[in-house]
Amino acid sequence: MATSMLSSTIVLEVLRNDNYPNWSACIKNYLLAQDLWDIFETTTKPPKLEDDAVEFKAWRKKNAAALHAIQISCGVEIQSQINDISSAKTVWDMLPKLVHQPPSKGASYNPVAEQGNALNILSNNVHEDGSMIAPYQKVEIGSSSNNPGRQNIINTWNADYYMGYAPLHKALQSGDWNSAKEFLKLQPNSLTAKITTLGKTALHLSVEAGHVHIVEALVEEMSEDDLEVQDNFGNTALLNATSTGQYKMVECMLRKNKKLVSMGRASPNGFHMLPVVWALSNGYIKIARYLYSLTPLEDLIPEKGRSGSTLCSEAIYTRALDIALDLIRRCPRLVLAPDNYSFSPLYALASAKYAFPSGHRLVFWKRWISSCIHIQLANGTTTNEVHLIIQKDVGCQSDAVKTNRLSSVRALLRRPFSKLIKLLDIEHLYEMKLVHEQSRQLLHQMCKEILISDVEGRHKGCVYQAIFRSIKEGVFEFVHDVVKANPDLLWSNDFNSRNIFSYAVLCRQPKIFSLIYGLDVKNNLAYDRDNSGNNILHMAGMPPVSIMLNRIPGAALQMQRELQWFKEVESIVHPKVKDAGNNDDMTSRELFTKNHKDLMKEGEIWMKDTATSCTVVAALILTIMFAAAFTVPGGNNDTGLPIFLNTKLFRLSIISDSLSLFSSASSVLMFLGILTSRYAEEDFFKSLPKKMIIGLSTPFFSIATMMIAFSAGLLLTLHEESWMVIPVISLASIPVTMFVLMQFPLLVDMYISTYGPGIFDRKMEQWL
């Protein structure tokens, strides 16, 4: 008689009290093969949604997959003890203790009595019509926790019950509808019976196996009520199809029973979630849009739970802003309603850096193209009124079009137009601009709700947390519009009692900090201190967030940017604030020096390495051009004068040689000044960058003039061999081009950082 059942394809036998070593080795190999084992080996805490939404969702998906693999590989008794645990690592650590628990003291076992009782158990598990009662339908016959003999017989009977459905199970897994159909004819009750230990029906198994044709056939045979059967986890077959991205299956089941969209189940956080929410949380946006169109608004209002707010948050996280915008228009109260993560849709939007123009750094020509794209969304609908007409398949033309000359010309014109659109990335820019317009309208709708909210509602709706999250992400539009909608929020503080502008300085967000120039109360805000006694100038002295510094090339320019921040904040505070100490009795300047020692050292190393490399190049050019000045093309006559002295090309060669010589000599001297600098804090602000700009500019000029001198000399010598001269001269542009590609971007960045308009907008207009 069987003692286990094949409830999954992961292990040969489900976990029992006597097979843990073999079971654990098998399941570990499976988890390694599926790239899921790393969540069991990590010693760090799981990521949090508020810190990194992308990393959190990736961890959550891996954790759910690993937990599901363990659950379906455990016996019923063990599984019942781990159902309420949401961490796969915690379950894995618990299992050895669960399977090695000694039997309760005082337990007695009488095999003869148990064999007699077995008949009673089996007889109590038969319907009047002769069909077997499933284990989940049994009435409990005493406690078996202290009687191993009774438990063994129950387990044996359970295994026999499920093994009876093994042929159906196998047929459904393999996609053999003919065999499955024959089995269902012989046992009609199998159509809706729960045929696995997890309470799954034939429809559940077909959905998980991904066989669309079997699902469609089963749905055709089932009633509306049959589709509402749930497994032990509360999942309908529709939920399974939703969670695995099976669009055709979802469509098939909802054509039969539209009430399924209102049948969800509890999430790992314990909150009820509808199918549309599960679809979005798993990233299946197409399915989510279809489910959303069928889901009644009554199921999404805050009074019905957190499905509506979670749906809106997930729509923002997954970039389905059309769903979020439509839902907020229909139910504005969801803006500040808590979601399954104990945040709110407002907080989700504050985290969505991608949704706002400030979250994108475009080159100038892409900014110009983006400004030429105009998008207008119709109010009250998610349908986009503006579309890009792009021919993606020019080859598909009807016979009528082929015979029409005008259509043929249009078809020929579409091909280069389509390629131009792809080359200029216009389609991507359009999608980006569409998202920006949707987010603008979504934020506008949310601000209306913030305006009428009270203090308690703002706390529950994470308004303050959302503001500071948007500052961290650099979402200028969010901070500006939310504070403008409710000016009281200007005085918001985070958990460390830092105000908006202190936190903007700490996160190095210049555009958000520049909002202070459009306020009359900036002096009052600059006086604020946090829990550690730090004022806004102390924030400029604290170490910056690494991701902000990584955008700046070179440690020296990073140090320059830090000094620019410190001096900018210093310029707006009262003189008394400059010398004020914090709780550690440190002034802002002392704090700056302490926190930037390492960066200053790295800047010194970067400057010296760059100067040393460029000095070698400049010295080599200097040597060559000095020698070339006395080795004239064509030689000298009897009087010692150059033969080509009176020609224009000779003069050009000599002048170019001299310019290259002088510029390379200047470059060597400038780099020598950099190498011998004292490298004080203030030197990184102007002195060192200015020397580096001159030092990098002169080699560029020196190389260019050296190539001109070379070309002129070559023309003088081989003026009658133009077929040879022209290709050689053309190659002279290669060194100049290489130097430009390697050093010119750095030179431009350094020039803009030192002499450009700056990162702060001191001309900010009054906005509040």
N, C-alpha and C positions, 0 to 999 in steps of 0.2 A: 504493500500500500504506500502511496506517495506521502512524503512528509514535507514537501515544499511545493511551491507552484512557480511557474515561469511568468511572473508578473511584469518583468521588464527584460529588455535585451542587454542590460548592462552586466548583470551577474547571473550565474546559472541557478543559484539558490538565494532566496531572500535571507536576510539576517535573522539568525536564531541565537539561542543561548549557547549553542555548541559549535558554531562555525565561524566565529569572529575572525580568527587569523586569516583563513582563506578568503573570506568575504572582504576584509579590509584591503588585502593585497590586490584583489580584483578591482574593487571600486577605486583604489588609488591609481592604478594603471589607467583606468578610464578617465579619471579627472586630469591626469597628466596629458593624455592624448588630446583632450578637449581644451587644453591650456587653461584649466581652472584651478590647478593645485596651488598656484601662488598665493591665493587668498587664505590658504591654511598655513603657509609658512611665514607670512608677514608678521612682524612684531609691532607694527605701528597701528594706531587706531584707524578705523574706516574713515574715509573722507566725508565731510559734511557738505550738504547742499549749498549752504550760504558761503562756503569758502571757494568751492569750484563745482559748479553744476555739472559740467561735462564729465569730470573725474568721478563725481558721485554717481551719476547715472551709469557709467561704465562698470563701477564696482557693484552697484546694485544688480545689474544684469548678470554679472559673473556669479555673485552670491546666490541669486535666485536659481540659476542653472545648476550650480553645485548642490544646493539644498534640495532641489527637485530630484536630482539623481540619487541622492542618499535616501530620500523619503520613499521613492518607488522601489528601492532595493531593500527595504526593511519589512519585517513581518508586521502583522496588524497590531500586536500588543506593543512592540517597541515603537512603532510609528505613532501610536496614540499618545505616547509619552513625550514625543518631540514635536508634535503638530504646532504647539504654541510658540516655538522658538524660531526666530526669524534669521538668526546668524548661522551660516553653514559651519563656520569654524567652531562655534560653541557646541553645535550638535555633534560634530566629529570628536571633540574632546570628551563629550559625555558618554558616547556609545560604549567604550570599554567598561565603564562602570555599570551601565545598564545591563549588559549581557553577562556580567560576572557577579551579579548579586546572589548571595547564598539564599537557599530556601528558608522560609520563615520557620522559626522554632515551633516545635509542637505539631508540625504537619505530619500526618500519617497517610500511608498509601496502601490500599487494599486492591490488588489487581483484579481479584475475582469480582469484588463489588463494582469496580469501575467498568469491567466488561459487561456486567449486567446493566449498569446505568447507561452504557453506550446505546443499547437498544431503545431506552427511553428517550435519549437525546435525539436519535435519528427519527424515531416515530413522531417526536414533537416538531420535526422540521419538514413535514409533508402536508400540502394542502389537501382539502377534501377531494379535489380533482386529480390528485396524484402528482402534481408538479411540486418541485422542491422549493422550500422557503429559503431565501438567501440569508447568509449569516447576519446581515444588518437588520433582518426582519425578526430574528429570534427574540423570544421572551427569555430573560435571564433565568437560569435554573440554578440558583444558589451561587455562591462565590467560589471561583476556581483559583484564586490567587494563592491560597494555601494548600492546594491539592494538585500536584503536578500530574497525576494520572488523569484526572478529569480534563486538565488543560491540554494534554497530549491528544486525547480523543477528540476534543473540540477542534484542535488544530488540524488533525487528520481529516475530520469531516469537512472543514473549510477548504482544505486543499483538494479533496475529491470534488466538492461542489464546483470550484473554479476550473479544475482540470476537465470537467465535462464540457466547458466552453472553449477548450484549447483549439479544436479545429476551426471554429469561427474566428477566434483571436488570430490564428496563423493566416487565415485567408484574408482578413482585413488588413493585417500588417503588410502582406505581400501584394495587395491590390487585386486579388483573385475574386472578382465579384460573382462569378458563376458558382464557385464552391460555397461562398458565403450565402448566396441566394438559396442553394439547395439545403443548407443547414437551417436557414430561417423558415423554409417550407416545412421541414420536419419538426421544428420547435418554434412556432410563431411567437411564443412569449419572449424568445431571445431578442426580439427586435428592440424591446425597451428594458430588458433585464440588465442588472448591474453585474458585469461578467469579470471584473477584476477586484482585487482587495481594496482598491482605491475608489470603488463605486462607479467605475466608468462603464458606459453603455457602448454598444456597437458603433453608434454615431460618434461618441467621444474618441474612440480608437481610430476610426476612419479619418477624422479631422487631424489627429496627431500624426497619422501616417502620411497625410497629404494627398490622399486619393480623391480628387474632386468628383470623378464619375460615380464612385461608391457613395459619397456623401449625397449627391443629387438623387441617386436611386433610393437611398434610405429615407431621405426627407419626403420623397414622393409617397412612400408607404406609411409614413407616420402622421399622426394627428397633431394639431397645434399643441395640445397638452403634453404629448410625448416629447416635443422639442424643449420643454421646460424642465426636464429631468436634470437634476444636478448631481455631481459626484460628491465624494466625501469632503472636498474642499469648497463646495458651493459653486463650482463652475458648471455652467451650461455648455453644451457643445458650441454655441455661438461665442461664448467667452474664449474658449480654446482657439477657435478659428480667428478671433480678433487678435489674440495675443501672439499668434504665429504668422499673421499677415496673409491669411487666405481670403482674398477679396471675393472670389467667385462663391466660395462656401458661405461667406457672410451674406451675400446677396441672395443666395438660394434659400437659406433658412428664414431670412426676413421677409421674403415673398410669401412664405407660408404663415409666419407668425410675427407680426410687428411688435408684439408686446415684449419680445425678448430684449429689446433695447433698454428696457427698464429693469431687467434682471441682472444685477451685478453681484459682486461678492466682496468680502473684506480684503483690504490691502494688508501688507505686512505691518503697517502702522495701526491696524485695527479699524480703519474707517471704510465705510461702504463705498465701492467704486463701480460705476456703470461701465458697460462695454466700450463706449466711446472714449472714456478716460484710459482704460487699459490699452486701447489701440494707440492713443497718442503717447502714452508712457513708454510704449515699445517702439515708437518711431514710425508707425504705419499711418501716414497722414492721409493717404487716399481713402483708406477704410474709415478713418476718423471723420472725414468730411461727409462720407455717406451715412455713417451712423448718426452724426450730429443733425443731419437733415431730417432724420426720423425720430429723434429723441424729443419728447415733449418738454417744453420749458418748465412745466410743473416739477419735473424730476431734477431740475438743475438749480432751483431757487435755494437760498441759504437755509430755509426752514426744513428742507428735505435732507440736509446733511452737507457734506463737503464735496460732493461730486462736481457741482457747478464751478466752485472756486478752483478746484484741482484741475478741472478741464481747461479753464481759462489760463491757469499757470502753465500747464503742460503745453498748451497751444503756443504760448510765448516762448517757452524753452525750445520747442521743436520748430520754431519759425513758421507756424501756421497762424499768422496774425489775423487772417481773414476770419477764422473761427472766433478768436478772442474778441475782435472788434465787434462782430455781430452779436456775440453773447453779452457783452457789456452794454451795448445799446439796448438790448431787450431786457436786461436785468442789471441796472447800475449798482445795486446793492452788493453785487459780487466783488466789487473793487476792493473793499476792505474786509471781505469775508475770509476767515482762515481756511487754508487748504490742508491737504494731507501731510504736508511738511511743516505745518504750524507757521507758515508764512502767509502771503496773500498775493493775488494777481498783481497788485501794485509793486510789491517787492520783486516779483518775477520780471516785470518790465524794467525795473531799475537795474537788474542784473544783465539785461539783454543789450550789451554793448553793440552788437551787430545791427540793431534796429534803428540806430541814430547816425546822422552824418558825422558826429564827432568821434564815432567808433571806427571810421575809415580814414586812412591816410592815402589819398590818391595823388598821382603825379599830375602836373598842371594840365596836360592835354586831356586826361580822363576827367578832371574837374570841369573842364570846359564842355566836354560832351555831355556830362551829367547835368550841367546847368541848362543844356538845350533840350533835355527830355522833360516834358510836362505831363504830369499824371493827375487825373481828377477822378476820385472815387464817388460813385453815386451814394447818396445818403440812404441808410436803411437797407443796404444790400451788400453782399460780399462780391458781387460781380464787378469785374474791372471793366471800365468803359474804354480804356485805351489799350491797344494791342500793337505789338511789333509784327509786321507782316514779313516773315522770313521764309523763303522757299527752301525747304530742307531736302526735297527730293525732286530735282528738276527733271530727272529722267522719266518720271511717271506722267505721261501725257496721253490724253485720249486721241483717237484717230481724227476727231473733228478739229482738235487744236493743231494737230500736225499739218492739216491741210489749210489752215488759216495763216496767212503770211504775217499778219499783225501779231497774232499770238506767238508765232515763232520768234519774232523780234523781241517780244517781251520776255520770252523764256531765256533768250540769249543774254538779255540785260540783267535778269535775276541772278544768274550765276556769279558774275563779278560782284554784284551788290551783296549777295549772301556771303561771299568770301571776305568782302570788306568789313561786313558786320562782325564776322568772327575774328578778323585780324584786329579790329579796334575794340573788341570785347564789348560791343554795344549791347548785346543781349544780356550779359551779366550786369552791365551798368543800369539797364532798364529794370531788371529784377531788384537790384539794390535800391533804386529810386522808388520803386513800388513799395518795398518794405518800409522805407523811410516815411512815405506818405501814410501808410497804414499805421505806423507807430505814432506819427504826429496826431492823427485823429484819435487813436486809442488813448494817448496821453491826455488829449483835450477832454475826452469823456471822463477819464479818471479824475481829472482836476475838478470837474463839476461836483463829484462826490466828496472830494477832500474839502471843498469850500463849505459844505453844509455839515461836515462831521464835527463831533465834539472831541474833547481830550481823550475820553475813554475809548471812543471809536477809533481814534488815530493810533492809540496804543495797541488795540486788538488787531488793527489792520496793518501793523508794522510800518506805519508811515515814516517814523523817525529812522527806523532801520533801513528803510528803502532809500531815504535821502543820503545816508552815509555810505550805503552800498554803491549808489550811483556816483558819488564822489570818488570812491576807490576805483571804479571802472572808468572814470573820466567822462561820464555822460552829462555833458554840459546842458543839453536841452531839458533833461529831466529835472535837474536842480533848479534851473531858471524858471520853468513853467510851474512846478509844484510850489515853490516859495512865492511866486507871483500870485498864484491862485489863493494862497492863504499866508499873508505876510507874517502871521504869528510864528510860522515855521522857521523864520530867519534866525530865531533864538534857540533852535534845537541843539541839543547836546548829545554826544554818544555816551557809552557806558563809562568812559574816562573823563566825562565832563568837558570834552573838546567841542567847540562850536564848529559851524560849517567851514569857516575859512581857515581855522587852525588845522582842521583835518585835511583840507585841500592842500595846504602847505606841506603837511606830513606826507601826503600821497603824491606830491609834486605834480599837481594838476593846474597848470598856469591859466587855462581858460576859465576854470571855475573860480580860481582865486581872483582873477581880474574883475569879477562881479562886484568886488568890494569897492572898486573905483566909481561905481554907479550908485553908491549909497551915501547918505548924509551921516550915518551912524557908524562909520568905519572906525573911528577912534574908540567908541565904546566896545566894539567887537574885539579890537586889538588888545584891550586891557584884560580880557578873560583869561583865566588860568584853569588848567586841568587838575586832576586829583593829585598829581605830583608837583604842582606848583609851577608848571611850565606855561609860559605865555606863547604867543604866536611866533615870536622870534626864536624861542627855544625849539619850536617845531622845525624851523629852517636849519637848525644846528643838528638835528637828529639824522641818523643814516637814512638814505632814501630807499625806496622799494627797488629791488634789483631789476625788475622788468622795465621800469622807467629809464634806468641808466643804460640798459642794453640797447636802447634805440640810438644812443650817442656813440660814435666811433672813437675809440681811444680813451684811455684813462685820463689823459691830460684835459681833453675836452669835457669829460665827465666832471672833473674837479672844477673846471671853469663854470660849468652849468650850476654846480652847487654854490659857488661863490656868487653867481648872478642871483640865485634865489635868496641867499642871505642878505645881499645888499638891497634887493627889491623890497623885501619885507621890512628891513631896517629903515627904509626911506619913508614908510607910512606910519611907523609907531612913534610914540612920544619918547623924547630922550630919556625919561625916567625908566621906560620899559627896557631900554638897551642894557642898562647896568643892573637890572633886577635879577635876583638869584632865585632858583627853584628850591624845592625841599632839601636838595643836597648841597645848597649854597653854591651852585654853579651858575655863572652868567651864560648868556646865550653864546658869546664868543668862545668861552672856555669849553662849552659843550660841543660847539662846532669843531674846534681843534681836536678834541678827544675822539670824536666819532669819525673824523676824516683823515686820521693819520695813515691808515693803510691805503686809502685811495690816493693820497698825496704821494706816497712812496711808489705806487704803481704808475702814477702819472710821470714821475721823475724817470723811472725805468723806460717807459714808453717813449718819452721825449729823447732820451739819450740813445736808445736803440735806433730810432728813426733818424736822428741827426748823424749817427755814426755811419749808417748805410748810405745816406745821401752824400755825406762827405767824400766817401770813396768814389762815387760816381762823378761828383763835381771836380775832384782832384784829377781824375783820369781825363776828363774833358779839358781841364786847364793844361795838362801836360801835352796833350795832342795838339791843341790849338797854338800853344807856344812854339812847338816844333814846326807846325804848318806855316807859321808866319814868316819863317826864314827859308822855307822850301817852296819857292814860287813855281807856279805852273809854267812850263815851257823853258825854264832856265833863264840865265842872264847873258847879256851880250859882252863884248870885249871890255866895255867900260864898267861892268859890274851891275848895270841896271837891268831890271826884268825886261824880257823881250816884248811881253804883252802889256807893258806899263800903261800905254795910252788907250787901251781897250776898255769898254764899259764892263765887260765880264770880269776882267782882272780887278777893277776897282770894287766891284760888288763882292768878289771873293775876299779881298783884303779887309773891307769894312765888316763883312759878316764874321770873318775870323777874329777881328779885334773885339767885336761885340760879344762873341761867344767866350773869348778869353776873359774879358772884364766881368761878365755876368757869372761865370763859373768861379772866378776868384772871389767875387762878392758872396757867392753861395757858401764857399769854404769858410770865409770869415764869419758869416752869420751862424753857421752850424757850430763853429768853434765857440761862439758866444753862448749858444744853447748848452753846449757840453760843460762850460765853466760857470753856468749860472748857479746862484745860491739855492734856488728852488724853495723859496718861502711861499706861504699861502697866497699872498698878494701877487706874486709873480705869475701864477696860473690865470689870473683874471685878465691881464692885458699883455704884459711884457713877453712872456714865453709864447703865447699864441701869435703875437705880432712877428716875433723873430722866425717862428716856424712858417708863417705865411710867406715872408720874404724868402726864406731859405728854400721853400718848395717852388716858388714862382721863378726864381732865377735859373735853376737847372732846366726848367721847361723852355725858357727863352734861350738858354745856352745850347741846348740840343737842337732847337729849331734853326738857329743861326749857323750852327756847325754843319747841318745838312745843306743849307743854302751855299755856304762856302765850298763844300764838297762838290755840289752840283755845278757851280760856276767854274771851278777848276777843271772838272771833267769835260765841260763843254769847250773850254779853251784848248785843252789837250787833244780832244777827239772831235773837233767841230765838223770834220768831213765824214765822220762815221756815225751819223744820226741813228741808224738802225740799232746800234749798240748802246748809244748814249741814253736814248729815251727810256728804255726799260730799266737801266741801272738807276737813272734819276728817280723813276717812279718808285723804286724800292726804298729810296731815301726817306719816304714818308712813313715807313713801317716803324722805326724807332720812336718817332714823335707820337704816332698813334698809340703805341704800346704804353708809353709814359703817361699819356693823357688818360687812357683807360684805367691805369693802376693808381695814379696819384691825383688826378684832377678832381674826382668826387670828394676826396679828403680835403683838398685845398678849398673847394667850394663850401663844404660844411664848416670848415674852420673860419673862413671869411664871413659867412653869414652869422655864425655864432659870436664872432668878435665885433663886426662892424654892421651887422644887419639890424632890422627894426626891433629885434628882441621877441621874446615869447609872451610878454605881458601886454595887455591892451589898456594902456593908461587913459585912452580916450573913450572909455566905456561910457555910454550915455546913461542918464538916470532911468532906472528900470523898475524902481519900487517906490 
